[in-house]
């Protein structure tokens, strides 16, 4: 593989940083509340990072990566839908 400057490689790294930031956010919120918590921002970071990683995976034509990110994206969106439905009650 040739890793010369490539905008897609930069997009992939940024996507991975956003996706990984969700765990940092979850840790910070949990420490603040002194219990394990999954904040709503976790799901938004999951969606943004996963969508960006899915776009990257499609670009590099990696079917395993595409399937993993597409499946995760569905789960993250579904979790947000359930959270918002619960808040309306």
Backbone as CSV, one residue per row, in Angstrom:
resi,resn,N_x,N_y,N_z,CA_x,CA_y,CA_z,C_x,C_y,C_z
1,UNK,0.836,-1.183,0.000,0.000,0.000,0.000,0.879,1.244,0.000
2,UNK,0.462,2.211,-0.747,1.170,3.481,-0.808,0.433,4.487,0.075
3,UNK,1.098,4.976,1.124,0.463,5.887,2.063,0.894,7.334,1.846
4,UNK,1.091,7.726,0.586,1.376,9.126,0.315,0.129,9.941,0.640
5,UNK,0.255,11.268,0.646,-0.878,12.122,1.013,-2.111,11.743,0.207
6,UNK,-3.156,11.485,0.906,-4.407,11.077,0.285,-5.541,11.640,1.143
7,UNK,-6.400,12.440,0.541,-7.510,13.052,1.291,-8.396,11.981,1.920
8,UNK,-8.531,10.838,1.261,-9.360,9.770,1.815,-8.745,9.179,3.080
9,UNK,-7.427,9.135,3.119,-6.766,8.652,4.320,-7.001,9.623,5.477
10,UNK,-6.945,10.914,5.197,-7.220,11.937,6.208,-8.662,11.805,6.699
11,UNK,-9.609,11.630,5.770,-11.022,11.449,6.141,-11.172,10.216,7.025
12,UNK,-10.496,9.134,6.680,-10.559,7.911,7.472,-10.055,8.114,8.892
13,UNK,-8.932,8.829,9.029,-8.395,9.087,10.363,-9.317,10.004,11.173
14,UNK,-9.846,11.041,10.542,-10.771,11.942,11.248,-12.014,11.171,11.697
15,UNK,-12.532,10.331,10.819,-13.701,9.516,11.151,-13.411,8.612,12.345
16,UNK,-12.230,8.008,12.352,-11.871,7.116,13.448,-11.718,7.884,14.760
17,UNK,-11.180,9.093,14.680,-11.049,9.933,15.879,-12.428,10.288,16.431
18,UNK,-13.348,10.684,15.559,-14.712,11.013,15.999,-15.382,9.782,16.608
19,UNK,-15.242,8.655,15.929,-15.858,7.417,16.406,-15.277,7.020,17.766
20,UNK,-13.976,7.154,17.925,-13.331,6.813,19.192,-13.642,7.793,20.305
21,UNK,-13.942,9.037,19.951,-14.231,10.076,20.945,-15.468,9.742,21.766
22,UNK,-16.325,8.913,21.242,-17.545,8.554,21.971,-17.210,7.844,23.274
23,UNK,-16.149,7.035,23.270,-15.747,6.351,24.493,-15.141,7.316,25.494
24,UNK,-14.415,8.295,25.010,-13.850,9.317,25.883,-14.981,10.108,26.541
25,UNK,-15.995,10.483,25.748,-17.152,11.196,26.275,-17.866,10.351,27.324
26,UNK,-18.085,9.097,27.022,-18.779,8.203,27.950,-18.007,8.088,29.257
27,UNK,-16.696,7.985,29.173,-15.863,7.893,30.367,-15.956,9.164,31.206
28,UNK,-15.862,10.329,30.554,-15.932,11.602,31.282,-17.268,11.763,32.008
29,UNK,-18.362,11.481,31.313,-19.688,11.622,31.922,-19.856,10.619,33.069
30,UNK,-19.387,9.409,32.866,-19.488,8.396,33.927,-18.687,8.794,35.149
31,UNK,-17.490,9.316,34.947,-16.671,9.771,36.080,-17.362,10.905,36.827
32,UNK,-17.958,11.820,36.087,-18.640,12.958,36.706,-19.828,12.493,37.551
33,UNK,-20.551,11.486,37.066,-21.737,11.015,37.775,-21.434,9.852,38.719
34,UNK,-20.205,9.402,38.742,-19.773,8.306,39.616,-20.549,7.017,39.381
35,UNK,-20.951,6.806,38.132,-21.593,5.550,37.734,-21.485,5.441,36.215
36,UNK,-21.656,4.248,35.706,-21.562,4.033,34.267,-22.795,4.621,33.573
37,UNK,-22.558,5.543,32.656,-23.627,6.260,31.959,-23.300,6.289,30.472
38,UNK,-24.315,6.159,29.647,-24.132,6.358,28.206,-24.891,7.629,27.844
39,UNK,-24.172,8.746,27.671,-24.833,10.015,27.358,-25.336,10.023,25.911
40,UNK,-26.315,10.855,25.642,-26.890,10.930,24.299,-25.829,11.330,23.264
41,UNK,-24.842,12.104,23.686,-23.759,12.479,22.778,-22.985,11.279,22.269
42,UNK,-22.957,10.210,23.055,-22.306,8.965,22.634,-22.922,8.472,21.329
43,UNK,-24.260,8.518,21.252,-24.954,8.013,20.071,-24.758,8.934,18.874
44,UNK,-24.725,10.245,19.118,-24.480,11.174,18.009,-23.063,11.019,17.457
45,UNK,-22.081,10.887,18.346,-20.712,10.642,17.880,-20.622,9.304,17.152
46,UNK,-21.361,8.314,17.631,-21.382,7.007,16.978,-21.905,7.125,15.556
47,UNK,-22.985,7.877,15.386,-23.583,8.037,14.061,-22.653,8.791,13.123
48,UNK,-22.122,9.916,13.569,-21.238,10.721,12.706,-19.988,9.925,12.345
49,UNK,-19.347,9.338,13.346,-18.134,8.558,13.084,-18.399,7.359,12.209
50,UNK,-19.476,6.641,12.496,-19.816,5.456,11.718,-20.166,5.808,10.278
51,UNK,-20.908,6.886,10.085,-21.262,7.308,8.728,-20.009,7.689,7.935
52,UNK,-19.110,8.430,8.580,-17.869,8.798,7.907,-17.022,7.561,7.597
53,UNK,-16.963,6.624,8.543,-16.211,5.394,8.307,-16.869,4.548,7.217
54,UNK,-18.198,4.561,7.156,-18.896,3.838,6.100,-18.556,4.419,4.734
55,UNK,-18.552,5.733,4.632,-18.182,6.386,3.373,-16.751,6.015,2.992
56,UNK,-15.865,6.039,3.978,-14.474,5.655,3.726,-14.394,4.195,3.281
57,UNK,-15.116,3.310,3.960,-15.107,1.886,3.618,-15.630,1.645,2.205
58,UNK,-16.652,2.388,1.824,-17.178,2.273,0.454,-16.114,2.728,-0.537
59,UNK,-15.426,3.800,-0.208,-14.372,4.303,-1.096,-13.256,3.276,-1.296
60,UNK,-12.838,2.625,-0.201,-11.754,1.649,-0.338,-12.277,0.266,-0.743
61,UNK,-13.594,0.156,-0.870,-14.253,-1.076,-1.335,-13.940,-2.285,-0.454
62,UNK,-14.140,-2.093,0.847,-13.900,-3.162,1.811,-15.242,-3.684,2.308
63,UNK,-15.704,-4.829,1.794,-17.048,-5.320,2.143,-17.214,-5.654,3.626
64,UNK,-16.167,-6.112,4.282,-16.264,-6.433,5.707,-16.469,-5.151,6.508
65,UNK,-15.687,-4.151,6.211,-15.768,-2.843,6.861,-17.123,-2.188,6.567
66,UNK,-17.598,-2.301,5.333,-18.893,-1.730,4.936,-20.020,-2.377,5.747
67,UNK,-20.027,-3.688,5.821,-21.077,-4.395,6.560,-21.053,-4.014,8.041
68,UNK,-19.878,-3.970,8.627,-19.762,-3.634,10.047,-20.265,-2.236,10.347
69,UNK,-19.875,-1.258,9.537,-20.291,0.122,9.787,-21.772,0.329,9.476
70,UNK,-22.268,-0.300,8.427,-23.691,-0.161,8.083,-24.571,-0.753,9.183
71,UNK,-24.168,-1.889,9.702,-24.931,-2.529,10.778,-24.904,-1.658,12.037
72,UNK,-23.723,-1.192,12.392,-23.598,-0.331,13.565,-24.417,0.937,13.419
73,UNK,-24.385,1.543,12.245,-25.129,2.775,11.988,-26.615,2.580,12.249
74,UNK,-27.151,1.467,11.796,-28.557,1.150,12.045,-28.840,1.076,13.548
75,UNK,-27.968,0.419,14.287,-28.155,0.260,15.732,-28.087,1.604,16.444
76,UNK,-27.138,2.461,16.057,-26.997,3.767,16.711,-28.219,4.640,16.457
77,UNK,-28.703,4.632,15.231,-29.901,5.416,14.895,-31.104,4.884,15.673
78,UNK,-31.224,3.581,15.745,-32.355,2.971,16.472,-32.306,3.337,17.955
79,UNK,-31.129,3.349,18.550,-31.007,3.750,19.953,-31.466,5.189,20.154
80,UNK,-31.073,6.086,19.254,-31.520,7.479,19.364,-33.033,7.586,19.210
81,UNK,-33.594,6.817,18.306,-35.056,6.831,18.126,-35.749,6.413,19.421
82,UNK,-35.239,5.372,20.077,-35.845,4.910,21.324,-35.670,5.928,22.434
83,UNK,-34.520,6.595,22.498,-34.278,7.616,23.508,-35.257,8.787,23.325
84,UNK,-35.397,9.233,22.084,-36.297,10.372,21.826,-37.765,9.986,22.057
85,UNK,-38.123,8.760,21.741,-39.493,8.296,22.003,-39.762,8.273,23.503
86,UNK,-38.785,7.812,24.274,-38.945,7.757,25.726,-39.068,9.167,26.325
87,UNK,-38.303,10.120,25.787,-38.371,11.491,26.288,-39.726,12.149,26.008
88,UNK,-40.393,11.735,24.934,-41.710,12.303,24.601,-42.787,11.842,25.555
89,UNK,-42.572,10.693,26.206,-43.582,10.149,27.135,-43.691,10.923,28.393
